[in-house]
């Protein structure tokens, strides 16, 4: 089952550094702005979360569709009412839902923006992950008597749900206050994702007609992500869960429903109850950093290369045969992690490496685990020009970076890694501030100066 979803966090992030498939875009950050190069929610655009400023979900953004022109918004509205009628919705009902709805310019602006600066993963983590946020989540989880039942039913631990809840909406505090119907209607009328937006509007009609949710309740991000879980309407219909057993799935006001819905998403994404999500590791001197993101090995195979758990602990029996991936979110100078399958289950929520790491690290703090052994380095943000010039330089050198868009995703990181390896440099695939400046100079530009 493919999980389509957008996270508030993602929607809020500034620009993320990605992972394996692109995701969506943003809203107004509360905690940290997105990490450099991470995509936003893996589903289409964004929301407003607690820790960032851009969205993400679990599948690539929808492909562009042929442009359809409407002479005015009312013409689009009548066309949509007819389309909804073909799917079983009373035209009078649809007209009432769309009454007084008008295009929102701020939605179009958010949909088309590309952040000028993107924070490196290190800065993002320092803002998103803190003992204070973890303590607040622990208190809320401990006070909710439905949590143990939710954990038992879905097999997702409470501390992990706390990490999701914190990142998505700051424990419900930041859910977005934009009328979702108006936002989606705007994107359907004059956006790049018309077909997707109209499908989500149909889902909204279903919610209003069949699920005891009022028209006024449908509030969320500029891209339609709603509630404490930052679910898109279609996700709400497929994955929303009644955690307090009152017969209504209210992801806006009910903590229990929000947590149960997140647990349901992660369970269907393949969460393994008897495994961790990732483990911090220490790498030996002379380690081949080219293996980061390019190789999958069991814990024993990594150990044979000198890789050790930072906590000095042991791998669970259920983890020993798993193929794990080495993640180097800040390159050779930052913490290293071996990602287990559960890391990728988290990324079904928001397909961003930084997002998944932040969720996991907050969850670890909630569970009482110690802070990381290797500290995050201090790094300046990368400008849009630095990111694009770097991609242009790599493309000119014959490396496949995909589209020159300023998003430092999997292809760009692999190109950096190959470029570094070809020159005998540490091939960690990390686009640092200094390396980006080198690429800028290669393209005839002026290197940036780190902000004071």
C-alpha positions in Angstrom: 0.0 0.0 0.0 1.5 3.3 -1.0 1.2 5.9 1.7 0.5 9.4 0.4 1.1 12.0 3.0 2.4 15.4 3.7 3.8 16.5 7.0 3.6 19.8 8.6 7.1 19.7 9.5 8.0 19.2 5.9 5.8 21.8 4.8 7.5 24.1 7.1 11.0 23.4 6.4 13.0 25.7 4.3 14.7 23.4 2.0 15.7 19.9 2.8 18.5 17.8 1.8 16.6 14.8 0.8 16.7 11.2 0.5 15.3 9.1 -2.1 12.4 10.6 -3.6 11.3 14.2 -3.6 8.6 15.5 -1.4 6.7 18.7 -0.8 7.0 22.3 0.4 6.3 24.7 3.4 4.5 27.0 5.8 5.6 29.1 8.7 8.3 27.5 10.9 8.1 27.3 14.6 11.1 25.4 15.5 13.8 24.7 13.0 13.7 25.6 9.4 14.4 22.7 7.1 17.8 21.2 6.6 19.9 21.8 3.6 18.8 19.8 0.6 16.0 17.9 2.3 12.8 17.5 0.4 9.7 18.4 2.0 6.9 16.1 2.7 6.8 13.3 0.4 3.5 13.9 -1.0 2.9 17.2 -2.4 3.2 20.4 -0.6 3.2 21.6 2.8 1.9 22.6 6.1 3.0 24.2 9.3 4.7 22.2 11.9 6.4 22.5 15.0 9.9 22.3 14.0 10.5 23.5 10.6 9.2 25.1 7.6 8.5 22.8 4.6 6.4 19.6 4.0 7.1 16.0 3.0 5.3 12.7 2.7 5.8 9.3 1.2 5.8 9.5 -2.5 7.2 11.6 -5.2 5.3 14.8 -6.0 2.7 14.3 -8.8 3.9 14.8 -12.3 2.9 18.0 -14.1 -0.3 17.8 -16.1 -1.3 19.7 -19.2 -2.3 23.3 -18.5 -6.0 23.9 -18.3 -7.1 27.5 -18.5 -10.2 29.0 -16.8 -11.4 32.5 -17.6 -12.1 33.0 -13.9 -12.4 31.2 -10.6 -16.2 30.8 -10.9 -15.6 28.9 -14.1 -13.3 26.5 -12.3 -15.7 26.2 -9.5 -18.6 25.1 -11.8 -16.3 22.6 -13.5 -15.3 21.1 -10.2 -19.0 20.9 -9.0 -19.7 18.9 -12.2 -16.7 16.7 -11.6 -17.8 16.1 -8.0 -21.3 15.2 -9.2 -19.8 12.5 -11.5 -18.3 11.0 -8.3 -21.6 11.0 -6.4 -21.7 14.4 -4.7 -24.9 16.4 -4.7 -24.1 19.7 -6.6 -26.0 21.7 -4.0 -23.8 20.2 -1.3 -20.6 21.0 -3.2 -21.8 24.5 -3.9 -22.4 25.1 -0.2 -18.9 23.8 0.6 -17.4 26.2 -1.9 -19.6 29.1 -1.0 -17.5 32.3 -0.4 -14.3 30.4 -1.3 -11.8 32.5 -3.2 -8.2 32.0 -4.4 -5.6 32.7 -1.8 -2.5 34.5 -3.1 -0.4 33.4 -0.2 -1.0 29.8 -1.1 0.3 30.4 -4.7 3.3 32.2 -3.3 4.2 29.4 -1.0 3.7 26.8 -3.7 6.2 28.6 -6.0 8.8 29.7 -3.6 12.4 28.3 -3.4 14.1 29.2 -0.1 17.1 31.5 -0.6 19.0 29.8 2.2 18.9 26.2 3.6 20.2 25.2 6.9 22.7 22.4 7.2 21.5 19.2 9.0 23.6 20.2 12.0 21.8 23.5 12.6 18.5 21.9 11.9 19.1 19.2 14.5 20.3 21.6 17.2 17.0 23.5 16.8 14.6 20.5 16.3 16.1 18.2 19.0 16.3 19.3 22.6 15.8 17.9 26.1 13.1 20.5 26.6 11.0 19.3 23.7 11.5 15.7 24.6 10.4 16.4 28.2 7.2 18.2 27.1 6.4 15.2 24.9 7.1 12.7 27.6 4.7 14.6 30.0 1.9 14.6 27.5 2.3 10.9 26.6 2.5 9.9 30.3 -0.8 11.8 31.0 -2.7 10.1 28.2 -4.3 6.8 29.3 -5.1 5.8 25.7 -1.4 5.7 24.7 -0.7 2.1 26.1 -3.7 0.8 24.1 -2.5 2.6 20.9 1.0 1.2 21.3 -0.3 -2.4 21.8 -2.7 -2.1 18.9 -0.3 -0.7 16.3 3.1 -1.9 17.6 4.7 1.6 17.4 6.4 2.7 20.7 5.1 5.8 22.5 8.4 7.6 22.4 8.5 7.3 18.6 5.0 8.6 18.4 6.1 11.5 20.6 8.9 12.3 18.1 6.4 12.4 15.2 3.9 14.5 17.2 6.6 17.0 18.2 7.9 17.4 14.7 4.5 17.6 13.0 2.7 20.1 15.1 4.7 20.8 18.3 2.4 18.5 20.2 -0.6 20.1 18.5 0.4 23.7 19.1 1.1 24.5 15.5 -1.4 23.0 13.1 -1.8 25.7 10.5 -4.9 28.0 10.4 -5.6 28.2 6.7 -8.9 27.0 5.4 -8.0 23.8 3.7 -10.9 24.0 1.2 -9.7 27.4 0.0 -6.0 26.3 -0.1 -6.8 23.2 -2.2 -9.2 25.1 -4.4 -6.5 27.7 -5.1 -4.0 25.0 -6.1 -6.7 23.3 -8.3 -7.5 26.6 -10.0 -4.1 28.1 -10.6 -1.5 25.7 -9.3 1.0 23.2 -10.6 -0.8 20.3 -9.0 -4.3 20.7 -10.3 -5.3 17.0 -10.6 -3.8 16.2 -7.2 -5.5 19.2 -5.5 -8.9 18.3 -7.0 -8.6 14.7 -5.8 -7.8 16.1 -2.3 -10.8 18.3 -2.5 -13.0 15.3 -3.3 -11.6 13.7 -0.2 -12.6 16.8 1.8 -16.1 16.5 0.5 -16.1 12.9 1.7 -14.9 14.0 5.1 -17.6 16.6 5.5 -20.4 14.3 4.2 -19.5 11.1 5.9 -17.2 11.6 8.9 -18.9 14.0 11.3 -16.3 16.8 10.8 -17.6 20.3 10.4 -16.6 22.7 7.6 -15.0 25.1 10.1 -12.7 22.3 11.4 -10.9 21.8 8.1 -7.9 24.0 9.0 -4.3 23.4 8.2 -1.4 24.3 6.0 -1.3 26.1 2.7 -0.9 22.8 1.0 -3.8 21.1 2.7 -2.1 19.2 5.5 -4.4 19.1 8.6 -4.4 18.7 12.3 -1.8 17.4 14.8 -0.7 14.7 12.4 -0.6 17.0 9.4 -2.5 14.5 7.2 -3.7 15.4 3.8 -7.5 14.8 3.4 -6.9 11.5 1.5 -4.6 10.3 4.2 -7.1 11.2 6.8 -9.7 8.9 5.1 -7.3 6.0 4.7 -5.2 6.2 7.8 -7.1 8.2 10.4 -7.7 6.2 13.5 -10.1 6.7 16.5 -7.7 6.6 19.5 -10.1 7.7 22.1 -13.0 5.4 20.9 -15.6 8.2 20.7 -16.7 7.3 17.2 -15.0 10.3 15.5 -11.5 10.6 14.2 -10.6 14.2 15.3 -6.9 14.7 14.5 -7.3 18.4 15.3 -8.5 18.3 18.9 -7.9 14.8 20.1 -4.4 13.9 21.1 -5.3 10.2 21.1 -6.8 10.3 17.6 -3.7 12.1 16.3 -1.3 9.6 18.0 -3.4 6.6 16.8 -3.5 7.9 13.2 0.3 8.4 13.2 0.7 4.9 14.6 -1.5 3.5 11.9 0.5 5.2 9.2 3.8 3.9 10.6 2.4 0.4 11.1 1.3 0.2 7.5 4.6 1.7 6.4 6.3 -1.4 7.8 7.4 -0.5 11.3 9.1 -3.4 13.1 8.3 -3.3 16.8 11.3 -5.4 17.8 13.9 -3.1 16.2 15.4 0.3 16.7 15.2 3.0 14.0 19.0 3.7 13.8 22.1 3.6 16.0 24.9 6.1 16.3 28.2 4.6 15.3 31.9 5.5 15.5 34.0 5.1 12.4 37.7 4.1 12.5 40.6 6.2 11.2 41.1 5.8 7.5 37.4 4.7 7.0 36.2 4.7 3.4 33.4 7.3 3.6 32.4 6.4 0.0 30.4 3.6 1.6 28.0 6.1 3.1 24.5 5.8 1.5 26.0 3.5 -1.2 26.4 0.2 0.6 24.0 -1.9 2.6 25.6 -4.2 5.2 24.6 -6.2 8.3 25.9 -4.9 11.6 28.5 -7.7 11.7 29.8 -6.7 8.3 30.1 -3.1 9.3 31.9 -4.2 12.5 34.4 -6.1 10.4 35.3 -2.7 8.8 35.9 -1.2 12.3 32.5 0.4 12.7 31.4 0.4 16.4 28.2 1.3 18.2 28.7 4.6 20.0 26.8 3.4 23.1 29.0 0.2 23.4 25.8 -1.8 23.3 24.7 -4.9 21.4 22.5 -5.5 18.4 19.2 -7.3 19.0 18.8 -10.7 17.5 16.1 -9.4 15.2 18.5 -6.7 13.9 21.6 -8.8 13.2 20.6 -9.9 9.8 19.2 -6.6 8.6 20.9 -4.7 5.8 21.7 -1.3 7.3 22.7 1.9 5.6 25.4 4.3 6.8 24.1 7.9 7.1 26.5 10.9 7.3 24.1 13.8 7.5 27.0 16.3 8.2 29.6 14.4 6.3 32.8 13.1 7.8 32.9 15.7 10.5 29.5 14.9 12.1 27.7 12.0 13.7 27.3 8.8 11.8 24.4 6.4 12.0 23.5 2.9 10.8 19.9 3.2 9.6 17.6 0.2 10.2 14.4 -0.5 8.2 12.4 1.6 10.8 14.3 4.7 9.6 12.6 4.3 6.2 9.2 3.7 7.8 9.6 7.1 9.4 10.4 8.5 6.0 7.0 7.3 4.8 5.8 10.2 6.9 8.2 12.7 5.4 10.8 11.5 2.9 13.6 13.5 4.4 16.7 12.2 6.0 16.9 15.1 8.4 13.3 14.8 9.3 13.6 11.1 10.1 16.8 11.7 12.1 15.1 14.5 14.1 12.1 12.3 14.9 14.3 9.4 16.0 16.6 11.5 18.1 13.7 13.2 19.9 12.2 9.8 20.4 15.4 8.6 21.9 15.5 11.5 24.4 11.9 10.8 25.3 12.9 7.2 26.0 15.7 8.4 28.3 18.6 7.6 26.0 21.7 9.8 26.3 22.7 12.6 23.8 24.9 11.8 20.8 28.5 10.9 21.4 29.7 12.9 18.4 28.5 16.5 18.5 27.0 18.2 15.5 29.5 20.6 13.8 28.8 24.3 13.4 28.2 25.2 9.8 26.9 28.2 7.9 23.8 27.8 5.6 24.1 27.4 1.9 22.5 30.0 -0.4 20.4 29.0 -3.4 23.2 30.3 -5.6 25.7 28.0 -3.9 23.5 25.0 -4.3 22.6 25.6 -7.9 26.2 26.5 -8.9 27.4 23.3 -7.3 24.9 21.3 -9.4 25.8 23.2 -12.5 29.5 22.5 -11.9 28.9 18.8 -11.3 26.7 18.6 -14.4 29.3 20.3 -16.5 31.9 17.8 -15.2 29.7 15.0 -16.5 27.9 13.9 -13.4 24.2 13.1 -13.2 22.6 15.4 -10.7 19.1 15.4 -12.2 17.6 18.9 -12.5 19.5 22.0 -11.4 17.0 23.1 -8.8 19.0 23.8 -5.7 17.7 20.7 -3.8 20.6 18.6 -2.7 19.1 15.2 -3.0 20.3 11.7 -3.5 21.6 12.3 -7.1 23.5 15.4 -6.2 25.1 13.8 -3.1 26.1 10.8 -5.2 27.6 13.1 -7.8 29.6 15.0 -5.1 30.8 11.6 -3.7 32.0 10.5 -7.2 33.7 13.9 -7.8 35.5 13.7 -4.4 36.6 10.1 -5.0 37.9 11.0 -8.4 40.2 13.6 -6.8 41.3 11.5 -3.9 39.4 13.5 -1.4 37.2 12.2 1.5 34.3 11.0 -0.5 31.5 11.6 2.0 29.1 13.1 -0.5 28.6 16.1 1.7 28.2 19.6 0.1 29.8 21.7 2.8 30.0 25.5 2.7 33.6 25.4 1.5 33.0 22.8 -1.1 30.0 24.7 -2.4 32.2 27.8 -2.8 34.8 25.8 -4.8 32.0 24.8 -7.2 30.8 28.4 -7.4 34.3 29.5 -8.4 34.5 26.7 -11.0 31.4 28.3 -12.5 32.9 31.7 -12.6 31.0 33.0 -9.6 32.1 34.8 -6.5 32.5 32.7 -3.3 30.1 33.5 -0.5 31.2 34.8 2.9 30.0 33.0 6.0 27.5 35.1 7.9 29.0 36.6 11.1 
